[in-house]
Amino acid sequence: MRIKLMAVLMVGALAGPVQAQVTPPPEAPETAVQGIEDVIANQLDALRDRNVDLAFTYASPMIQRLFGGPENFGRMVSQGYPMVWNNASSRFVAQQDLGARILQQVMIQDATGGLHMLEYAMIQVDGAWKTDGVSVLPLPDVGV
């Protein structure tokens, strides 16, 4: 029994981590990729400029219902995601199609120079891309 368990563990260790395949969405990939990047970039710009009314328009109906209005949304971002509120620059990293939603990873540099990896959940509503949630991810390991 122990030998079987050790064999299974060794095979698992040799196989290494399983990674999801990151691909653009199948339908009009360049258009979808650009549309998603534009929405996130525009929302980041609006938040940096403290235009929470405009930033709120890029949020999905579910997010809008959850926060009830731009003021609450802005407060949540400023308190929960200070790197987004005080973003200095951003770079789009990878995108994963999950069918009904697309996950877009974004590397954000905050106003103090710190780097943060975020993952935006994006959905289409009446043909327009909307942000439907954001998660902070660990920064990738960089080998020397």
C-alpha positions as CSV (number, residue, x, y, z in Angstrom):
1,M,0.0,0.0,0.0
2,R,2.8,2.4,0.9
3,I,4.7,1.6,-2.3
4,K,1.6,2.4,-4.4
5,L,1.1,5.7,-2.5
6,M,4.7,6.6,-3.0
7,A,4.5,5.8,-6.7
8,V,1.4,7.9,-7.1
9,L,3.1,10.8,-5.3
10,M,6.3,10.5,-7.3
11,V,4.4,10.5,-10.6
12,G,2.4,13.5,-9.5
13,A,5.6,15.4,-8.5
14,L,7.3,14.6,-11.8
15,A,4.3,15.8,-13.7
16,G,4.6,19.2,-12.3
17,P,1.9,21.7,-11.8
18,V,-1.1,21.6,-14.1
19,Q,-1.7,24.9,-15.8
20,A,-4.8,26.0,-17.6
21,Q,-4.3,26.9,-21.3
22,V,-4.6,30.6,-21.8
23,T,-6.2,31.5,-25.1
24,P,-8.2,34.4,-26.5
25,P,-11.9,33.8,-27.0
26,P,-12.8,31.8,-30.1
27,E,-15.1,34.4,-31.7
28,A,-13.3,37.3,-33.3
29,P,-10.3,36.9,-30.9
30,E,-8.5,40.2,-31.7
31,T,-11.7,42.2,-31.4
32,A,-12.6,40.5,-28.0
33,V,-9.1,40.9,-26.7
34,Q,-9.0,44.6,-27.6
35,G,-12.5,45.3,-26.3
36,I,-11.6,43.7,-22.9
37,E,-8.3,45.6,-22.7
38,D,-10.0,48.9,-23.6
39,V,-12.7,48.5,-20.9
40,I,-10.2,47.7,-18.2
41,A,-7.8,50.5,-19.2
42,N,-10.7,53.0,-19.4
43,Q,-11.9,51.9,-15.9
44,L,-8.4,52.2,-14.5
45,D,-8.0,55.7,-16.0
46,A,-11.4,56.8,-14.6
47,L,-10.5,55.5,-11.1
48,R,-7.1,57.2,-11.2
49,D,-8.8,60.4,-12.2
50,R,-11.3,59.8,-9.4
51,N,-14.2,59.8,-11.9
52,V,-16.1,57.1,-10.1
53,D,-19.3,57.8,-12.1
54,L,-17.5,56.9,-15.3
55,A,-15.7,53.9,-13.7
56,F,-19.0,52.6,-12.4
57,T,-20.4,52.4,-16.0
58,Y,-17.7,49.8,-16.9
59,A,-19.0,47.5,-14.1
60,S,-21.5,44.6,-14.8
61,P,-25.1,44.9,-13.7
62,M,-24.4,42.5,-10.9
63,I,-21.6,44.7,-9.5
64,Q,-23.7,47.8,-9.9
65,R,-26.5,46.2,-8.0
66,L,-24.1,45.0,-5.3
67,F,-22.7,48.5,-4.6
68,G,-25.9,50.4,-5.4
69,G,-24.1,53.5,-6.9
70,P,-20.8,55.0,-7.9
71,E,-20.0,56.4,-4.4
72,N,-20.1,53.0,-2.7
73,F,-18.2,51.4,-5.7
74,G,-15.5,54.1,-5.4
75,R,-15.2,53.6,-1.6
76,M,-14.8,49.8,-2.1
77,V,-12.1,50.3,-4.7
78,S,-10.2,52.9,-2.7
79,Q,-10.3,50.8,0.5
80,G,-10.1,47.3,-0.9
81,Y,-7.9,47.8,-4.0
82,P,-5.6,50.8,-3.3
83,M,-3.3,49.6,-6.1
84,V,-6.2,50.1,-8.6
85,W,-7.3,53.4,-7.0
86,N,-3.7,54.7,-7.2
87,N,-2.6,52.9,-10.4
88,A,0.3,54.4,-12.3
89,S,0.5,52.0,-15.2
90,S,-0.8,48.6,-16.3
91,R,0.1,45.8,-18.6
92,F,-2.1,43.1,-19.9
93,V,-0.6,39.7,-19.3
94,A,-2.8,36.7,-20.1
95,Q,-6.4,35.9,-20.9
96,Q,-8.4,32.7,-20.3
97,D,-11.7,32.0,-21.9
98,L,-14.2,30.2,-19.6
99,G,-17.1,30.4,-21.9
100,A,-19.6,32.8,-20.3
101,R,-16.7,34.8,-18.8
102,I,-13.2,35.7,-19.7
103,L,-10.4,36.1,-17.1
104,Q,-7.9,38.9,-17.9
105,Q,-4.7,39.1,-15.9
106,V,-3.3,42.6,-15.5
107,M,0.0,43.7,-14.0
108,I,-0.6,47.0,-12.2
109,Q,2.1,49.3,-10.9
110,D,0.8,51.5,-8.1
111,A,1.9,55.1,-7.4
112,T,4.7,54.0,-5.2
113,G,6.2,51.6,-7.8
114,G,4.8,48.4,-6.3
115,L,3.7,45.7,-8.7
116,H,0.5,43.8,-8.3
117,M,-1.1,41.0,-10.4
118,L,-4.9,41.2,-10.7
119,E,-7.4,39.1,-12.5
120,Y,-10.5,40.7,-13.9
121,A,-13.6,38.6,-14.7
122,M,-15.2,40.0,-17.8
123,I,-18.6,39.3,-19.2
124,Q,-20.5,40.6,-22.2
125,V,-23.7,42.5,-21.6
126,D,-25.7,43.6,-24.6
127,G,-22.6,43.3,-26.8
128,A,-20.4,45.4,-24.5
129,W,-17.6,44.0,-22.2
130,K,-18.1,44.7,-18.4
131,T,-16.0,44.0,-15.4
132,D,-17.7,41.4,-13.2
133,G,-15.1,41.1,-10.4
134,V,-11.5,41.4,-9.6
135,S,-9.1,39.1,-7.7
136,V,-5.6,39.9,-6.4
137,L,-3.2,37.1,-7.5
138,P,0.3,36.3,-6.1
139,L,3.1,37.8,-8.2
140,P,4.8,35.2,-10.4
141,D,8.2,33.9,-9.2
142,V,11.1,35.3,-11.1
143,G,14.2,33.2,-11.3
144,V,17.6,34.7,-11.2
